[in-house]
Amino acid sequence: MIEYTVIYERGETNWGAYVPDLPGCVSIGDTLAEVQENIKEAIELYLEVLKEDGKPIPKPLTKFGQVAVNI
């Protein structure tokens, strides 16, 4: 099993998601739950295509964190 960092962003009317370690692997959904399901499918398809094309599976390198600041 491989775990990739996914970035979720709230838009005006929906949610977007992208995977920094898989260029072009993006998805949208009406809700956070929907985009989470959609991006999982997008990652699986992305990796399947890489395998079919004989290309290497990228290692997950992106880390995430939060920083607290005083305002």
Secondary structure, DSSP 8 states (H G I E B T S, - for coil): ------EEEE-SSSEEEE-TTSTT-EEEESSHHHHHHHHHHHHHHHHHHHHHTT-----------------
